[in-house]
């Protein structure tokens, strides 16, 4: 019976591992009211975790109508969230508090 339990556990672990290996995290930083880098690239058809680090002493609101997200990042703070699997394309984002300088794109290939 213990052998069967070990086989079931190994099979479950093998089934989970490929999904975990495909976890994609992209990082962007806000500095001087600009996104660094201003363009990120990610794979199509997979969830993407976006980690935003605000290096500025003022808050910024990460917003994207294309991605349908809006998140406030406090001064010297950070925020992570996961985007749904996306189709290939170019998705614009911006900092709502500094739209004239805080602009960028997520390119899905």
C-alpha positions in Angstrom: 0.0 0.0 0.0 2.9 2.4 0.8 4.4 1.7 -2.6 1.1 2.7 -4.3 0.9 5.9 -2.2 4.4 6.8 -3.2 3.6 6.3 -6.9 0.4 8.4 -6.6 2.5 11.2 -4.9 5.2 11.0 -7.6 2.6 11.2 -10.4 0.9 14.2 -8.8 4.2 15.9 -8.3 5.1 15.3 -12.0 1.8 16.7 -13.1 2.2 19.9 -11.1 5.9 20.5 -11.9 5.5 21.6 -15.6 2.9 24.2 -14.7 5.1 25.6 -11.9 8.1 25.7 -14.3 6.2 27.9 -16.6 5.6 30.6 -14.0 6.7 33.9 -15.6 7.5 37.0 -13.5 8.4 40.3 -15.1 9.8 43.2 -13.1 9.5 46.9 -13.8 10.8 49.9 -11.7 9.4 53.4 -11.4 12.2 56.0 -11.1 12.0 59.7 -11.7 8.3 59.1 -12.8 9.4 56.8 -15.6 9.1 53.0 -16.1 12.4 51.1 -16.4 12.4 49.3 -18.7 9.7 51.1 -20.7 9.1 47.9 -22.7 8.7 44.4 -21.3 8.3 41.2 -23.3 6.4 38.1 -22.3 5.1 34.8 -23.8 1.6 34.5 -25.2 -0.9 32.1 -23.6 0.6 32.0 -20.1 -0.3 33.9 -16.9 2.4 36.6 -16.2 3.1 38.0 -12.8 4.1 41.6 -13.0 6.2 43.0 -10.1 6.4 46.8 -9.9 8.9 48.6 -7.7 8.4 52.3 -7.0 11.7 53.9 -6.3 10.2 57.3 -6.1 9.3 59.2 -2.9 5.7 59.7 -4.2 3.0 57.2 -5.1 2.2 56.1 -8.6 -0.8 54.4 -10.1 0.0 51.7 -12.6 -2.8 51.7 -15.1 -3.6 49.9 -18.4 -6.9 50.1 -20.3 -5.5 47.4 -22.6 -4.7 45.0 -19.8 -7.7 46.1 -17.7 -5.7 46.7 -14.5 -5.2 49.6 -12.1 -2.9 49.3 -9.0 -1.6 52.0 -6.6 2.0 51.6 -5.6 3.0 53.6 -2.6 6.2 55.7 -2.2 9.2 53.3 -2.1 6.7 50.4 -2.3 6.1 47.5 -4.5 3.2 45.5 -5.8 2.8 42.2 -7.6 -0.2 40.9 -9.5 -0.9 38.2 -12.1 -2.2 39.0 -15.5 -4.4 36.5 -17.4 -2.9 34.7 -20.3 -2.7 37.2 -23.2 -2.8 36.9 -27.0 0.2 38.2 -29.0 0.2 42.0 -29.2 1.4 45.3 -27.7 -0.4 46.4 -24.5 0.1 50.0 -23.3 0.4 51.0 -19.7 1.1 54.3 -17.9 1.4 56.0 -14.6 -1.8 57.8 -14.0 -0.2 60.4 -11.7 2.6 61.2 -14.2 1.1 60.3 -17.6 3.5 62.7 -19.5 6.6 60.6 -18.5 5.4 57.3 -17.1 4.6 55.3 -20.2 5.4 51.8 -21.4 4.4 48.7 -23.2 4.1 45.0 -22.5 4.9 43.1 -25.7 3.4 39.6 -25.9 5.0 37.2 -28.4 
